[in-house]
Amino acid sequence: MRGWHGLDDVPEDWGRSVVTIGVFDGVHRGHQQMVARAVNMAADLGVPSVVVTFDPHPEEVVRPGTHPPRLTTARHRTELLAALGVDAVCVLPFTLEFSWMTPDEFVQTVLVDRLHAAGVVVGENFRFGHKAAGDVETLRTLGEKYDFVAEAVPLVTDGETISSTLIREQIAAGDMEAVTATLGRPHRVEGVVVRGYQRGRQLGFPTANLESPEFTAIPADGVYAGWLQGVPTGNLPAAYGGERWPAAISVGTNPTFEGVPRTVEAYALDRDDLDLYGAHVAVDFGPRLRGNTRFDSIEALVAQIHADVEQVRRLTA
């Protein structure tokens, strides 16, 4: 799969293609259906498929300070899109100047002049151009003008409409089983492992403490079952390449110890030998076991951690 950052990265000799457009944060089941339609249309036309997405999130540029919690990093989003069979992903830097484009300017600049769209696939609620002036009908009209077919894919519903907004609400509530069903996979939080207070190691449960990118969607405070794995970015020890460990995951401030900032930390079951400091890792969240509790003694805390670990072992078996 080809990856382009900005329109200038698109090869000069790039031919016609089928394009699908969106933020695609989360690459949830609705996104997956839209991308699948673009890939199938491209195969029917005998041309490559291209996903156009944006970074940073348009909301942060148009309404600074309102950036919604991010479900996927740009790297992971591209990885997920590649797994859906697209031929290229074009990440467009979203700037204030870019947001001022009229619908016609957007179509001509992005879809026609650079990607030579033969077909464009979007969601039925798609809006584009300055002040979201363009909709699906606008796109169809511009398709007639610029010689491409525009197709809208219905939104996916499962009791309620699947959307990134719904998934953020589920994450904030700690309902990770609902999140997994809506995304079609566990929610992932990535970050660099940093040194914490090392209390977990002192208690016999050494944890990887994640320093995550700004705006990351972090689940509600509590203890979760899940998995820990390294992300191959060049700073992961070779010995851990490709490994994925069942993990007990804690989110919160650890109320038993005062003055602790909110953290995400993961204990890989039965592994007290991992050296992940400075490595880029990912935590995939399974079910929430319990909320955070203040324990009256270290002994009571350790007993509860043992119980949590056994529950995680059963859930991740």
C-alpha positions in Angstrom: 0.0 0.0 0.0 1.2 3.5 -0.8 1.1 6.2 1.9 1.1 9.9 1.0 1.3 12.9 3.3 -0.2 15.8 1.4 -1.2 16.2 -2.2 2.4 16.9 -3.3 3.3 13.3 -2.4 0.8 11.9 -5.1 2.9 10.8 -8.1 2.7 13.1 -11.1 1.7 10.1 -13.3 -1.0 8.9 -11.0 -4.0 7.7 -13.1 -7.6 7.4 -12.4 -8.8 6.0 -9.1 -11.8 5.5 -6.8 -11.6 7.8 -3.7 -13.3 7.6 -0.4 -13.1 10.6 2.0 -13.5 11.0 5.7 -11.7 11.5 9.0 -12.1 7.8 9.6 -11.2 8.1 13.3 -11.5 4.7 14.8 -12.0 2.9 11.4 -15.2 1.5 12.9 -17.7 -0.8 11.3 -19.4 2.0 9.4 -16.0 3.2 8.0 -15.2 -0.4 7.1 -18.3 -0.7 5.0 -17.6 2.5 3.2 -14.0 1.5 2.4 -15.1 -1.9 1.3 -17.5 -0.3 -1.2 -14.7 1.9 -2.6 -12.4 -1.1 -3.0 -15.1 -3.1 -4.8 -15.9 -0.2 -7.1 -12.2 0.3 -7.9 -11.9 -3.4 -8.7 -15.0 -3.2 -11.0 -13.4 -0.2 -12.8 -10.0 -1.7 -12.9 -8.4 1.3 -11.1 -6.7 1.7 -7.7 -8.6 2.7 -4.5 -7.5 5.7 -2.4 -8.6 6.8 1.1 -8.3 10.5 1.8 -8.2 11.4 5.5 -7.2 14.4 7.5 -4.7 15.3 10.3 -5.2 17.1 12.6 -8.9 16.5 13.2 -10.8 19.3 11.4 -12.7 20.2 14.5 -9.5 21.3 16.2 -8.7 23.6 13.4 -12.2 25.1 12.8 -13.1 25.3 16.5 -9.8 25.3 18.4 -10.0 23.6 21.8 -12.8 21.3 20.8 -10.7 18.4 19.5 -12.7 15.3 20.2 -10.8 12.4 22.0 -8.9 10.6 19.3 -9.7 6.9 18.8 -6.7 6.1 16.6 -3.3 7.6 16.0 -2.6 8.6 12.4 -0.2 5.6 12.1 -2.7 3.1 13.5 -5.5 4.5 11.3 -3.3 4.1 8.2 -2.5 0.5 9.3 -6.2 -0.3 9.8 -7.1 1.1 6.4 -4.3 -0.8 4.7 -5.7 -4.0 6.2 -9.0 -3.3 4.4 -7.3 -3.6 1.0 -7.0 -0.1 -0.2 -4.1 0.8 -2.6 -3.2 4.2 -1.1 -3.9 6.4 1.9 -3.5 10.1 1.5 -3.3 12.1 4.7 -4.1 15.7 4.1 -2.8 18.3 6.6 -6.0 20.1 7.6 -5.2 23.8 8.0 -7.4 26.9 8.3 -6.6 27.8 4.7 -7.7 24.3 3.6 -11.0 24.7 5.5 -11.8 27.8 3.4 -12.0 25.9 0.2 -15.5 25.9 -1.4 -16.9 22.5 -2.3 -16.0 23.1 -6.0 -12.4 24.0 -5.1 -12.1 21.0 -2.9 -13.3 18.6 -5.6 -11.1 20.2 -8.3 -8.0 20.5 -6.2 -8.1 17.1 -4.4 -10.3 14.7 -6.4 -9.8 15.9 -10.0 -6.4 17.5 -10.4 -4.4 15.2 -8.1 -6.3 11.9 -7.7 -8.1 11.9 -11.0 -11.2 10.4 -9.5 -13.4 8.1 -11.6 -15.6 7.4 -8.6 -16.0 8.8 -5.1 -17.6 7.0 -2.2 -18.8 8.8 0.9 -21.1 8.3 3.8 -24.7 9.5 3.4 -24.1 12.2 6.0 -21.0 13.5 4.2 -20.4 17.3 4.3 -17.5 19.2 2.8 -16.2 22.6 1.8 -16.2 25.9 3.7 -18.7 25.9 6.5 -19.8 22.3 5.4 -21.6 23.9 2.5 -21.4 20.7 0.3 -23.4 17.5 0.8 -23.9 14.3 -1.2 -26.1 16.0 -3.8 -23.4 18.7 -4.3 -20.9 16.0 -4.8 -23.1 14.2 -7.4 -23.6 17.5 -9.3 -19.8 18.2 -9.3 -19.3 14.6 -10.4 -21.3 15.3 -13.5 -19.2 18.4 -14.1 -15.9 16.7 -13.6 -16.7 13.2 -15.0 -16.8 11.0 -11.9 -19.5 8.9 -10.2 -20.4 9.8 -6.6 -22.0 7.2 -4.4 -23.3 7.5 -0.8 -23.1 4.5 1.5 -25.9 4.2 4.2 -24.9 4.6 7.8 -24.5 1.3 9.7 -26.8 0.8 12.6 -26.8 -1.7 15.4 -29.6 -0.5 17.7 -28.3 3.0 17.1 -26.1 4.6 14.4 -22.5 3.6 14.6 -20.3 6.7 14.8 -17.1 7.9 16.2 -19.1 10.0 18.6 -21.0 7.0 19.9 -17.7 5.1 20.5 -16.2 8.0 22.4 -19.2 8.0 24.7 -18.9 4.3 25.2 -15.2 4.6 26.0 -15.8 7.5 28.5 -18.3 5.2 30.2 -15.8 2.3 30.4 -18.2 0.0 28.4 -15.4 -1.7 26.5 -17.5 -4.6 25.5 -19.8 -2.2 23.6 -16.8 -0.5 22.2 -15.4 -3.8 20.8 -18.7 -4.6 19.2 -19.0 -1.1 17.6 -15.4 -0.9 16.4 -15.2 -4.5 15.4 -12.1 -4.9 17.5 -10.8 -3.8 20.9 -10.0 -0.1 21.5 -6.3 0.6 21.5 -4.3 3.2 23.4 -0.7 3.7 22.3 2.1 5.5 24.0 5.7 5.5 25.0 6.6 3.6 28.2 8.0 6.0 30.9 9.2 5.6 34.4 6.5 5.9 37.0 6.6 5.5 40.8 7.5 1.7 40.3 5.0 0.8 43.0 3.7 -2.0 40.9 7.2 -3.5 40.8 7.5 -3.2 44.5 4.2 -5.1 44.9 5.3 -7.8 42.6 3.3 -6.6 39.5 5.6 -4.4 37.3 3.6 -2.3 34.9 4.3 -0.4 31.7 3.3 3.2 32.2 2.1 4.8 29.0 2.6 8.4 28.1 0.0 8.8 25.4 -0.4 11.5 22.7 -2.5 14.5 23.4 -6.3 14.0 22.9 -6.1 10.2 23.2 -9.5 8.6 24.1 -8.8 7.0 27.5 -11.4 4.7 29.0 -13.1 5.6 32.3 -11.0 5.0 35.5 -10.9 1.4 36.6 -9.3 -2.0 36.0 -9.6 -3.8 32.7 -8.6 -7.1 31.1 -6.7 -6.7 27.8 -3.4 -7.1 26.0 -0.1 -5.3 25.8 2.2 -5.4 22.8 5.0 -3.5 21.3 4.6 -1.3 18.2 7.3 -1.7 15.6 8.6 1.9 15.4 12.4 1.2 15.6 12.7 1.6 19.4 11.2 -1.8 20.4 13.7 -4.4 21.7 14.0 -7.1 19.0 13.3 -9.8 21.5 9.7 -8.6 21.9 8.9 -8.3 18.2 5.5 -9.6 17.4 4.6 -10.6 21.0 1.2 -9.8 22.5 0.8 -10.4 26.2 -2.5 -10.8 28.2 -2.5 -7.8 30.6 -4.3 -6.3 33.6 -4.7 -2.7 32.8 -5.3 0.1 35.3 -6.6 3.6 34.4 -6.8 6.3 37.0 -5.0 8.0 39.8 -4.6 4.9 42.1 -6.6 6.2 45.1 -4.6 4.1 47.6 -1.6 6.4 47.0 -2.2 10.1 47.2 -0.8 12.6 44.7 -0.6 10.2 41.7 -1.6 11.7 38.3 -4.0 9.9 36.0 -2.2 7.1 34.2 -2.7 4.1 31.9 -0.5 1.2 33.1 -0.5 -2.4 32.1 0.9 -5.5 33.8 1.7 -8.3 31.4 0.7 -11.5 33.2 3.5 -13.5 34.6 6.2 -11.3 33.0 8.5 -9.5 35.5 11.4 -9.5 33.0 10.2 -7.0 30.4 12.3 -3.9 29.8 10.1 -1.6 27.7 11.3 1.8 28.9 11.3 4.2 25.9 9.5 1.7 23.7 6.3 2.5 21.8 3.6 0.1 23.0 -0.1 -0.5 22.5 -2.7 -1.5 25.0 -5.9 -3.2 23.7 -8.8 -2.9 26.1 -11.1 -5.8 26.9 -13.9 -5.8 29.6 -13.8 -3.6 32.6 -13.4 -5.6 35.8 -14.1 -3.0 38.4 -13.8 0.7 39.3 -11.0 2.1 41.3 -11.1 1.6 45.0 -9.1 3.0 47.9 -7.7 0.1 50.0 -7.1 0.4 53.8 -3.8 -1.6 53.5 -1.2 -2.6 51.0 -2.1 -6.3 51.9 -5.7 -5.7 50.8 -4.5 -4.0 47.6 -2.2 -6.9 46.7 -5.0 -9.5 47.4 -7.3 -7.6 45.0 -4.6 -7.4 42.3 -4.1 -11.2 42.6 -7.9 -11.6 42.1 -7.8 -9.2 39.2 -5.0 -11.1 37.5 -6.8 -14.4 37.8 -9.9 -12.8 36.3 -7.9 -11.3 33.4 -6.3 -14.8 32.9 -9.8 -16.3 32.4 -11.0 -13.5 30.1 -8.0 -13.5 27.8 -7.5 -17.3 27.6 
